[in-house]
Amino acid sequence: MLKFGTRTFIVGLLLGIFVKTTAQTQVLVGKVIDAHTSAPVPFAVVFISNTSKATETDTLGKYTLKNVFQHLRGGSVEVVVSLLGYTTFRQKITYSQRDTLFLPISLVPSQQTIAEIAVKGTRDQTWLKQFKKFEKAFIGTGENVRHTKILNAWVVDFEGDGNTFSASAKQPIAIENKALGYNIYFELQRATVSPIRSSFAGLARFEELKLTDPKQQKKVAENRQRAYEGSERHFLKALAQNKLKQEGFVVYEVSPTYHEKTTFTHLNPQLGKRLFPFNDTAAVRMGKFPTSRELYIRNEIEVLNVNQVARIGTYQDAPFPVSWLRIKGGKTEVTTSGLLFDANSSEWAGDIAERRVADLLPLDFDPEPLPESANWQLLLPKTEAEAPILSALEALPAPLVSVKHSFEGDSTVFRIQVKKTDGTPVQGKVSIAVIEDLQASAADTSLPVVAITDTSSMAVAPNNGITLEEVKVKVKQNKRATQTLLGKIDYVVESKDLRDIISGNVITALQSKVPGVDIFETTDNGGFSRKGARIRGGGYSLRATSSGEEEPLFLLDGIPYGTLQSLSAIPVSEVERIEVIKRANPLLGLRGKNGAINVVTKRAVSHSAAPTASVNDGKLFYWQPTTELSEEGEVLVRFLLPRGVTYYVTINGLTLENQPFTHELRVR
């Protein structure tokens, strides 16, 4: 069984008795019949759970399945038989040295009729909202998400209202993953979705997509290897084979006695205090069987995958994906190929926990071994000062936004299309605001024109002229701006006010310098320490304990920039000022309903040639806070606007990879 949730991702194939393996070409044969009539059942799908090993019964109900135990090097596997109108058959079989295994199967007709399983033609708005939340939690996040989609969404039903509900499916959920080259048929057995925690359990069957283009085949192979590297299976295999360093994993044990509520933005200060070297030699022992190992991990461990670089890192001095692992009871058993005996014995948080169906690989996937001299490094405490580098702020190529507008009767129609620089459609969300464009008034030409001539020549003054004394006027520049492109700013923390921050964390500075902003630390349901932010007693930035819709909006140089953790990684030395907006603002869209925190970096400020920021105070004619882009990266917007007026249109968006984009235009 395959199981995963918002904080855990577990390949749930329960393994049985291991014996010494010799040949691995066992063939499973048998016949599938109707349990009530004993008639043969043709066209039933027979497969090994969570693998690509599958076949169909012929017209006589017979089947042949080859290489049953090859991916496990022995052990036990779960045989699954599925056919519409019958209850799914499941049975675990144990490895045998016999070349041929015989398994007769009787399918019990389902109490549901074909008519009851028929597809519903329409779905209401409640179902659509719940499906979007289900799909996001089920498919996951990452690069593969935009290439992964559910093909038969209509088979999914929901029970419950609001943000917490359960899901069921009378047919296998068909999922196409073009990035990894699989069609996945997921028999959903149980599923719950909630803002705090979501979980799914079921049986997956993988089917290879037919690829004829050699370039596409190569790309899919690279994507599969990339999905494997850094996964739970990769880590457990490296741990079981004592190859953590060779495979690019650096592991620390978290001290159970460390209880200080301190937010760490660097890894090195924690070494010897909160984190200690993990003794993998003592943690791994011989298992009950030749191809298994027992793991003794009593405390939480922190896992860094140093072969990859995180786009938004947890630590400034270690920009790698970070995961946390807890073993329930402190003991479990795993195969040398990285498969847990008990799928429920591990609990993940961090990078590995965020991997979902979009990164799911079959258990019989054979990864390429990493070279012996894999790219890794030993992280030692720093003894010398160094200038911080804002590597996380290096901008990616911005998506290209094209807008076509037309008039249809009394309506104005906007067709918005967003693509990457290579022409690939972008998926994500956009907000649209249409404001009356207030043009600057022209100069009053009725005033007299004063001509200035060369003052070096002699000037003649009239007899009644009076000579004025020279006056010097000094004006002090007001650096605390209250009007920006984001609207009115409630409070500004300048860079000079951040110099005394010892921790180097710009977010921590707001705790004592901005009234009404509370920066705190809390513990989520899994016991992991996380930071949170509260503005005006409103939302929390801690996604693990809120829906994400209640948090303040975090921006970097006026552009949405992920979470509180993302801004915490910015060094104080790179910050020009921090702007705080404590109320809802239409210019910020729906995400800014609980206020916003904008960190302005020095690289975004050029005093020598900086344009003047101004706010358009024109009438707001139309505002659509959030709209999802289609698979082609398009969205069609239609609304009524008065004629004869010039409009200022602002389009802000965020891709599924959390890359912001914006586009502005005027329409007459």
C-alpha positions in Angstrom: 0.0 0.0 0.0 1.2 3.5 -0.8 0.6 6.1 1.9 1.6 9.8 2.2 0.5 13.0 3.8 1.4 16.6 4.1 4.1 15.9 6.6 5.0 12.3 5.6 5.7 10.5 2.4 5.8 6.8 2.9 6.1 4.0 0.4 4.0 1.5 2.2 4.9 -1.9 0.8 4.9 -4.2 3.9 7.7 -6.8 3.5 7.4 -10.3 4.7 9.8 -13.2 5.3 13.2 -13.0 3.6 15.1 -16.0 2.4 18.3 -16.5 0.5 17.8 -15.5 -3.1 19.3 -17.2 -6.1 17.3 -16.6 -9.3 15.0 -13.6 -9.6 13.0 -14.6 -12.6 10.0 -16.1 -10.9 6.8 -16.2 -12.9 3.3 -15.9 -11.3 0.5 -17.7 -13.2 -3.1 -18.3 -12.4 -6.7 -17.9 -13.4 -9.2 -15.3 -12.3 -12.9 -16.4 -11.9 -16.1 -14.9 -10.7 -16.6 -15.9 -7.0 -20.4 -16.4 -7.5 -20.6 -18.1 -10.9 -17.0 -19.5 -11.2 -17.0 -18.1 -14.8 -13.6 -16.8 -16.1 -13.1 -13.1 -15.8 -11.4 -11.6 -18.9 -9.6 -8.3 -19.1 -8.9 -8.0 -15.4 -5.7 -6.1 -14.5 -3.2 -8.1 -12.4 -0.3 -6.1 -11.0 2.3 -5.9 -8.2 1.3 -3.0 -6.0 3.3 0.2 -6.5 5.3 -1.1 -9.5 5.1 -1.2 -13.2 4.7 -5.0 -13.3 1.2 -5.6 -14.7 -0.7 -7.8 -17.1 -4.3 -8.5 -18.2 -6.3 -11.8 -18.1 -7.1 -13.3 -21.4 -10.6 -14.4 -22.6 -10.3 -17.5 -20.4 -9.3 -15.5 -17.3 -5.7 -16.7 -17.4 -2.7 -14.5 -16.7 1.1 -14.7 -16.6 3.2 -12.1 -14.6 7.0 -12.3 -14.9 9.9 -11.1 -12.6 7.7 -10.8 -9.6 10.4 -10.4 -7.0 13.1 -8.8 -9.1 12.9 -5.3 -7.6 13.0 -6.6 -4.0 15.8 -9.2 -4.2 13.5 -11.6 -2.3 10.9 -10.9 0.3 7.1 -10.6 -0.3 5.0 -8.6 -2.6 1.3 -7.6 -2.8 -0.6 -8.9 -5.8 -3.6 -6.8 -6.8 -6.4 -7.6 -9.2 -8.7 -4.8 -10.3 -11.8 -4.7 -12.6 -14.7 -2.4 -12.8 -17.7 -4.0 -11.1 -15.7 -6.2 -8.8 -14.1 -5.6 -5.3 -10.4 -5.1 -5.6 -8.4 -8.3 -4.7 -5.3 -8.1 -2.6 -3.0 -10.8 -1.4 0.6 -10.9 -0.2 2.9 -13.7 -1.5 6.3 -14.6 -0.1 9.4 -15.3 -2.2 9.9 -19.0 -3.1 12.9 -20.6 -4.9 10.5 -22.2 -7.3 10.6 -20.7 -10.8 6.8 -20.7 -11.2 4.2 -19.7 -8.6 0.5 -20.5 -9.1 -2.1 -18.2 -7.6 -5.8 -18.8 -8.4 -8.0 -15.7 -7.8 -11.7 -15.3 -7.2 -13.2 -11.8 -7.6 -16.2 -10.9 -5.6 -18.8 -8.8 -7.6 -19.2 -5.3 -6.1 -22.5 -4.3 -4.6 -22.4 -1.2 -6.7 -23.8 -1.5 -10.1 -22.3 -0.1 -13.3 -25.0 2.6 -13.3 -24.0 3.7 -9.8 -20.5 4.0 -10.9 -21.5 6.1 -13.9 -19.8 9.5 -14.3 -21.7 12.5 -13.1 -22.1 15.1 -15.8 -22.0 18.2 -13.7 -20.3 19.2 -10.5 -21.3 22.1 -8.2 -19.0 24.9 -7.0 -18.4 23.3 -3.7 -17.0 20.2 -5.4 -14.8 22.3 -7.6 -13.3 24.1 -4.7 -12.7 20.9 -2.8 -11.1 19.2 -5.8 -8.6 22.0 -6.2 -7.5 21.6 -2.6 -7.4 17.8 -3.0 -5.4 18.0 -6.2 -2.9 20.4 -4.7 -2.3 18.2 -1.7 -2.3 14.9 -3.8 -0.1 16.0 -6.7 2.3 18.1 -4.6 4.7 20.9 -5.6 7.9 21.2 -7.5 9.0 21.2 -11.1 7.0 18.1 -12.2 3.7 19.5 -11.0 2.9 21.4 -14.3 3.5 18.2 -16.2 1.2 16.1 -14.0 -2.6 16.1 -14.1 -5.6 14.0 -13.1 -7.3 12.7 -16.2 -10.6 11.6 -14.7 -11.3 14.1 -12.0 -15.0 13.2 -12.1 -14.5 9.9 -10.3 -13.5 11.6 -7.1 -16.2 12.4 -4.5 -15.9 14.4 -1.3 -17.7 14.2 2.0 -17.6 17.1 4.5 -17.8 20.9 4.2 -15.3 23.7 4.5 -11.6 23.2 4.5 -11.7 19.7 6.1 -13.2 16.8 4.2 -12.6 13.2 3.1 -12.2 11.9 -0.5 -13.2 8.6 -2.2 -13.1 7.3 -5.7 -15.2 4.4 -7.2 -12.7 4.0 -10.0 -8.9 4.2 -10.0 -7.7 7.8 -10.4 -5.9 8.1 -13.7 -2.8 10.4 -13.5 -0.6 11.4 -16.4 3.0 12.4 -15.4 4.7 13.4 -18.6 7.8 14.6 -16.7 8.5 11.0 -15.4 7.0 9.2 -18.3 4.2 7.3 -16.4 0.5 6.9 -16.4 -0.4 6.1 -12.8 -3.7 4.4 -11.8 -4.3 5.0 -8.1 -6.9 3.1 -6.3 -7.8 5.5 -3.5 -8.7 3.6 -0.3 -8.9 6.6 2.1 -8.0 10.2 2.0 -8.5 13.2 4.3 -7.7 16.9 3.4 -7.4 19.6 6.0 -5.4 22.8 6.4 -3.3 21.2 9.2 -2.6 17.7 7.8 -3.7 15.7 4.7 -3.2 12.0 4.2 -3.8 9.5 1.4 -3.6 5.7 1.2 -4.1 3.4 -1.8 -2.6 1.1 -4.4 -0.7 2.5 -7.4 0.0 0.9 -10.7 2.5 2.4 -13.1 2.3 2.2 -16.9 5.1 3.5 -19.1 4.2 6.2 -21.6 5.2 5.3 -25.1 8.0 7.6 -26.1 9.5 7.5 -29.6 11.6 10.6 -29.6 15.2 9.8 -28.3 15.5 13.3 -26.9 12.3 13.0 -24.9 13.4 9.5 -23.7 16.6 11.0 -22.4 14.8 13.9 -20.7 12.4 11.5 -18.9 15.3 9.3 -17.8 17.0 12.4 -16.3 13.8 13.5 -14.6 13.4 10.0 -13.0 16.9 10.0 -11.7 16.4 13.5 -10.3 13.2 12.5 -8.6 15.0 9.5 -7.0 18.0 11.5 -5.8 17.2 12.9 -2.3 14.1 10.9 -1.9 13.2 8.7 1.1 14.1 5.6 -0.7 17.5 7.0 -1.7 18.3 8.1 1.8 17.3 4.8 3.4 19.2 2.8 0.8 22.3 4.9 1.5 21.9 4.5 5.2 21.3 0.7 5.0 24.4 0.3 2.9 26.6 2.7 4.9 27.0 5.0 2.0 25.6 8.3 3.3 28.7 10.3 2.4 29.1 8.8 -1.0 25.4 9.4 -1.8 25.6 13.1 -0.7 23.8 13.0 2.7 25.1 14.8 5.8 23.2 13.8 8.9 23.0 15.3 12.3 21.3 14.1 15.5 19.0 16.7 17.2 19.7 16.9 20.9 16.5 16.0 22.8 17.6 18.2 25.8 17.9 21.4 23.7 14.8 23.5 24.5 15.9 27.1 23.8 13.4 29.0 21.6 16.0 30.3 19.2 15.5 30.8 15.5 18.5 29.6 13.5 19.3 31.0 10.1 22.8 29.4 10.0 23.8 25.8 10.5 27.2 26.2 12.1 26.1 27.9 15.3 24.0 24.9 16.1 26.8 22.4 15.9 27.7 21.2 19.3 24.6 22.8 20.9 21.5 21.6 19.1 23.0 19.3 16.4 25.6 16.6 16.9 27.2 14.2 14.4 25.0 11.2 13.6 26.7 7.8 14.2 25.3 5.8 11.3 27.6 2.8 12.2 25.9 2.4 15.5 22.5 3.0 14.1 22.6 0.3 11.4 22.7 -3.3 12.4 22.2 -6.6 10.6 18.5 -7.4 10.1 16.6 -10.6 10.6 17.3 -11.5 7.0 20.3 -11.2 4.6 18.8 -8.4 2.6 17.5 -6.3 5.6 18.9 -4.0 8.2 17.6 -2.8 11.5 17.7 0.9 12.2 18.1 2.3 15.7 17.3 6.0 15.6 15.9 7.1 19.0 16.1 10.9 18.5 15.1 13.1 15.6 17.7 13.5 12.9 18.3 16.3 10.5 19.2 15.3 6.9 21.0 17.6 4.4 21.2 16.6 0.8 24.4 18.4 -0.3 24.2 17.1 -3.9 21.4 19.6 -4.5 20.9 23.3 -3.9 17.6 24.6 -2.5 16.1 27.6 -4.2 15.0 28.9 -0.8 17.4 27.4 1.7 16.8 26.8 5.4 20.3 27.9 6.3 22.3 30.8 4.8 25.6 28.9 5.2 24.2 25.6 3.9 22.0 26.2 0.9 20.8 22.6 0.7 17.4 20.8 1.0 16.8 19.9 4.6 14.6 17.2 6.0 13.8 15.9 9.4 13.1 12.2 10.3 11.6 10.6 13.3 11.4 6.8 13.8 8.4 5.8 15.9 9.6 3.7 18.8 13.2 4.4 17.8 13.5 1.2 15.8 12.5 -0.1 12.4 13.7 -2.4 9.7 14.5 -1.6 6.1 15.7 -3.5 3.0 19.1 -2.8 1.5 17.2 -1.3 -1.5 15.6 1.4 0.8 12.1 0.0 1.5 10.6 0.1 5.0 9.0 -3.1 6.4 6.5 -0.9 8.3 5.3 2.0 6.3 4.0 3.8 9.4 7.3 3.7 11.3 8.7 6.9 9.8 7.6 10.5 10.0 9.2 13.1 7.7 9.2 16.9 7.6 10.9 19.3 5.2 12.0 18.5 1.7 11.3 14.8 1.6 7.8 15.4 3.1 6.9 17.8 0.3 7.3 15.1 -2.4 4.0 13.8 -3.7 2.5 12.0 -6.7 4.3 14.3 -9.1 7.6 12.8 -7.9 6.4 9.3 -7.3 8.4 6.4 -8.8 7.5 2.7 -9.0 9.3 0.4 -6.6 10.9 -1.4 -9.5 12.6 1.7 -10.8 16.3 1.0 -11.1 18.3 4.2 -10.3 21.7 5.0 -11.7 24.4 4.7 -9.0 26.1 7.9 -8.1 29.9 8.1 -8.8 32.2 7.3 -5.9 33.5 10.9 -5.8 30.0 12.4 -5.6 29.8 16.2 -4.9 29.7 16.6 -1.1 31.4 18.7 1.5 32.0 18.6 5.2 30.5 21.6 7.0 32.9 22.9 9.7 32.4 25.8 12.1 33.5 29.2 10.6 36.4 30.9 12.3 36.7 33.9 10.1 34.3 36.7 9.2 33.0 36.9 5.7 30.6 39.0 3.7 27.2 37.5 3.3 26.1 36.7 -0.2 22.5 36.9 -1.4 22.7 33.9 -3.6 19.0 33.2 -3.0 18.1 36.5 -4.6 19.6 35.8 -8.0 16.7 36.5 -10.3 15.4 33.7 -12.7 14.3 34.7 -16.2 11.0 36.4 -15.8 8.0 34.8 -17.6 6.8 36.7 -20.7 3.3 38.2 -20.4 1.2 39.1 -23.4 -2.2 40.8 -23.2 -4.7 41.2 -26.0 -7.8 43.3 -25.4 -10.9 43.8 -27.5 -14.4 45.2 -27.1 -17.5 43.0 -27.5 -20.6 45.1 -27.1 -20.5 46.8 -23.8 -17.8 44.4 -22.5 -14.0 44.7 -22.5 -12.2 41.4 -23.0 -8.7 40.7 -21.9 -6.8 37.5 -23.1 -3.7 37.1 -21.0 -1.1 34.5 -21.8 2.0 33.8 -19.8 5.0 31.8 -21.1 8.6 31.1 -20.2 11.4 32.4 -22.3 11.5 29.1 -24.2 7.8 29.3 -25.1 6.6 26.8 -22.5 3.2 27.7 -21.0 3.3 28.8 -17.4 0.8 27.6 -14.8 0.0 29.6 -11.7 -2.3 32.4 -10.5 -2.8 36.0 -11.5 -4.6 39.0 -10.0 -5.9 41.8 -12.2 -6.7 45.4 -11.2 -8.2 48.1 -13.5 -7.9 51.7 -12.3 -8.8 55.0 -14.0 -5.6 56.5 -15.3 -5.2 60.0 -13.9 -3.0 62.0 -16.2 -0.8 64.8 -14.9 -2.3 68.2 -15.6 -0.6 70.5 -18.1 1.3 73.6 -17.1 -0.7 76.9 -17.0 0.4 78.7 -20.1 -1.3 81.9 -19.1 1.5 82.8 -16.7 4.2 85.2 -18.0 7.3 83.6 -19.4 10.5 84.8 -17.7 13.6 84.9 -20.0 17.0 84.4 -18.3 19.9 86.1 -20.1 23.7 86.1 -19.6 24.3 87.5 -16.1 27.9 88.3 -16.9 26.9 91.4 -18.8 26.1 94.7 -17.2 22.6 95.1 -15.8 20.9 98.5 -15.1 18.6 98.7 -12.1 15.7 101.2 -11.9 16.0 104.2 -9.6 13.3 102.9 -7.2 14.9 99.4 -7.0 15.6 97.7 -3.6 18.5 95.3 -3.2 17.5 92.1 -1.2 19.8 90.4 1.2 21.0 86.9 0.4 19.0 84.2 2.1 20.2 80.5 2.4 17.5 77.9 2.7 18.3 74.4 4.0 15.9 71.5 3.5 16.3 68.1 5.2 15.3 65.1 3.1 12.6 63.0 4.6 13.9 59.4 4.1 10.9 57.8 5.8 8.6 57.5 2.8 4.9 56.9 3.4 3.8 56.5 -0.2 5.2 53.8 -2.5 3.9 51.7 -5.3 2.4 49.4 -2.7 0.3 52.3 -1.4 0.5 53.9 2.1 3.2 52.3 4.3 2.3 52.2 8.0 5.8 51.8 9.4 9.3 51.8 8.0 12.4 50.3 9.6 15.6 51.9 8.1 18.9 50.1 7.6 20.5 52.2 10.4 18.0 50.8 12.8 19.0 47.2 12.0 22.7 47.6 12.7 22.4 46.5 16.3 20.7 43.3 15.4 23.1 40.6 16.7 21.3 37.6 15.2 21.5 39.1 11.7 17.8 38.2 11.1 15.8 41.0 9.6 12.5 39.5 10.7 13.5 39.2 14.3 14.2 42.9 14.2 10.5 43.7 13.7 9.6 42.2 17.1 10.7 45.2 19.1 10.8 47.9 16.4 7.3 47.8 14.8 4.2 48.2 17.0 1.5 45.5 16.3 3.9 43.0 14.7 4.5 39.9 16.8 7.3 37.4 15.8 7.0 34.2 17.7 8.1 30.6 17.7 5.8 27.6 18.1 5.7 23.9 17.8 3.6 22.1 15.1 1.7 18.9 15.5 4.8 16.9 14.7 6.8 18.6 17.4 9.0 20.6 15.0 9.9 24.2 15.9 8.7 26.8 13.4 8.6 30.6 13.3 5.4 32.6 12.9 4.3 36.2 12.4 1.2 38.0 13.4 0.0 41.5 12.3 -2.8 43.3 14.0 -3.8 40.0 15.7 -4.6 38.6 12.2 -3.0 35.8 10.3 -0.1 33.5 11.1 2.8 32.8 8.8 3.1 29.2 10.0 1.6 27.1 7.2 1.6 23.9 9.3 -1.0 25.3 11.7 -3.1 27.5 9.3 -4.7 27.4 5.9 -2.1 29.7 4.4 -4.9 32.2 3.5 -4.6 33.8 6.9 -1.0 34.8 6.8 0.4 38.2 6.0 1.9 38.7 2.6 5.7 38.6 2.4 7.4 40.6 -0.3 10.9 41.2 -1.5 11.4 44.5 -3.3 7.7 44.7 -3.8 7.3 41.2 -5.2 5.6 38.3 -3.4 8.4 36.1 -2.0 7.3 32.9 -0.4 7.1 32.5 3.4 8.5 34.0 6.6 11.3 31.5 6.4 12.4 32.8 3.0 12.7 36.4 4.3 14.5 35.2 7.4 17.4 34.1 5.2 18.2 37.6 4.0 21.3 39.1 5.8 20.8 42.5 7.5 23.7 43.9 5.6 21.8 43.6 2.3 18.6 45.4 3.6 17.9 49.0 2.8 14.6 49.2 4.8 11.6 47.1 5.9 8.1 48.4 5.1 5.1 47.2 7.1 1.5 47.5 5.9 -1.0 46.7 8.7 -4.3 46.6 6.7 -5.8 45.2 3.6 -4.9 46.9 0.4 -6.5 46.2 -3.1 -3.1 46.7 -4.7 -1.8 43.7 -2.9 -4.6 41.4 -4.0 -6.4 38.8 -1.9 -3.1 37.6 -0.3 -2.6 41.0 1.3 -5.8 41.1 3.2 -3.9 40.6 6.5 -1.3 43.2 5.8 2.2 42.8 4.3 5.9 42.9 5.2 8.1 44.2 2.3 11.9 43.8 2.6 13.7 46.3 0.3 17.2 45.3 -0.6 20.1 47.6 -1.4 20.4 46.2 -4.9 16.9 47.4 -5.6 17.7 51.0 -4.5 19.8 53.3 -6.6 19.9 56.8 -5.2 21.8 58.2 -8.2 19.0 57.4 -10.7 16.0 56.2 -8.9 12.5 56.8 -10.4 10.0 58.5 -8.2 7.3 56.2 -6.8 3.8 57.5 -7.0 0.4 56.1 -6.3 -2.5 56.1 -8.8 -5.5 57.4 -6.8 -7.9 56.9 -9.7 -11.2 55.0 -9.3 -10.9 51.3 -9.1 -13.2 49.9 -11.8 -12.4 46.2 -11.7 -10.5 43.9 -9.3 -10.1 40.1 -9.6 -7.8 39.0 -6.8 -7.0 35.5 -7.9 -7.5 33.6 -11.2 -5.8 30.3 -12.2 -4.0 30.0 -15.5 -5.0 27.2 -17.8 -2.7 24.4 -19.0 -1.9 26.6 -22.0 -0.9 29.5 -19.6 -3.9 31.5 -20.5 -6.8 33.3 -18.8 -9.8 35.1 -20.3 -11.3 38.1 -18.4 -14.5 39.9 -19.4 -16.0 42.9 -17.6 -17.9 46.1 -18.2 -16.0 49.5 -18.4 -17.2 53.0 -19.3 -16.0 54.2 -22.7 -14.0 57.3 -23.3 -11.7 56.8 -20.3 -8.1 55.7 -20.2 -7.5 52.8 -17.8 -4.3 51.6 -16.1 -4.2 47.8 -15.9 -1.9 45.9 -13.5 -1.4 42.1 -13.8 0.5 40.4 -11.0 1.1 36.7 -10.8 2.9 33.8 -9.2 3.9 30.6 -11.0 3.6 27.1 -9.4 7.4 27.4 -8.9 6.8 30.5 -6.7 8.3 32.8 -9.4 6.6 36.2 -9.4 5.8 38.2 -12.6 4.0 41.5 -13.4 2.7 43.4 -16.4 1.3 46.9 -16.8 -0.5 48.6 -19.6 -2.8 51.4 -20.5 -6.0 50.9 -22.4 -8.1 53.7 -24.0 
